[in-house]
Amino acid sequence: MNTKKFLTSLAFASVVLISGCSNDDDNIILTSPTVSTTAPTDNTTNVERSADISATFNIEMDASTINNTTFVVKQGTTVVPGEVTSSGKIATFTPTNALAAGTTYDVLITTGAKDIAGNAIAAEKNWSFTTKNASANQQAIVNLKTSVNYVILAKSAINNSPTSDITGDLGLSPSATSFITGFSLTDFTGYATSAQITGNVYAADMVSPTSDNLTTAVEDMILAYTDAAGRPTPDFLDLGTGNLGGKTLTAGLYKFNSSVTLPTNVTISGGANDVWIFQISGDLTMGANVNITLAGGAQAKNIFWQVAGEATFGATSHFEGILLSWTAITFQTGATFKGRALAGTAVILDANTVVGPN
């Protein structure tokens, strides 16, 4: 056999073979892309209800081909709403809302998903998983004890830029009355009043029993904060990586190892006796004009926000629940609030409407 002709034929065959293949990290891939791993894996049980769903391919994929049409999550025949993102070899589905408890979900990646060379996956990829059950016992309410007597309770200051409209009592301890500003207070024995407040104002330098009552109330506030922060076994862990915008929040214990933001409207949905506890290790920030809406009979008095950092509410926003902030609570211009603002430092107001919960 002519050696020169053999080598030439072999080289030509290699070129033909390679020309139809895509390249991954300089390694020649001779087959269609495949899904290497999934999270959760197939038939996994006890999956966190706040978990993202992802697939890792064996080669870099064309992100434009991986979307809500080619990466689909279903509960029975119902398509689960969510956002699909893709980068490199990894595609991720983030549900819009927390997944239901004790429920099986089916995941499908269709042959519409392609690699960067335009090669479709060889066959559809299907897998299933089941979420963890709801907590065996519903969360008990956080007992505010005597701090429940105040719609605003702070330790260092309560500052107001008029004109606010507050329904309920205000308390400040251990700071004195002089650290309550912007209300044009009228002093009486053991309390003060203001035209901006339907209720009374109390401070630590007022005569007994006011001072003693406030000392106890602040101690009870700290105990309530500690109770909320210490609740174990969350139903939801780092839901939305701390971004709750657009979500519907069902009852349960939520834990965040980060700050939490509400950039768009949020719905809290559940029954009149349901309880929500949010454990937030950072700040809580609500955007301007953003609203919390309660649905299904949910009540502000049963919603507890334990915030290790600062809580800030944007102009003309509306917030609901019991705020237990280790530091400051700030309501920006025109923000409205239904609940109790209990702060480890100051509460800052600016022409706000504040009412106690039902």
Buried (B, 14 or more C-beta within 10 A) or exposed (E): EEEEEEEEEEEEEEEEEEEEBBBBEEEEBEEBBEBEEBBBEEEBEEBBBBBBBBBBBBBBBBBEBBBEEBBBBBBEEEEBEBEBBBEEBBBBBBBEBBBBBEBBBBBEBBBBBBBBBEBBBEEEBEBEBBBBEBBEEBBEBBEBBBBBBBBBBBBBBBBBBEEBBBEBBBBBBBBEBEBBBBBEBEEEEBBBBBEBBBBBBBBBBBEEEBBEBBBBBBBBBBBBBEBBBEBEEBBBBBBBEBBBBBBBBBBBBBBBEEBBBBBBBBBBBBEEEBBBBBBBBBBBBBBBBBBBEBEBEBBBBBBBBBBBBBBBBBBBBBBBBBBBBBBBBBBBEBBBBBBBBBBBBBBBBBBBBBBBBE
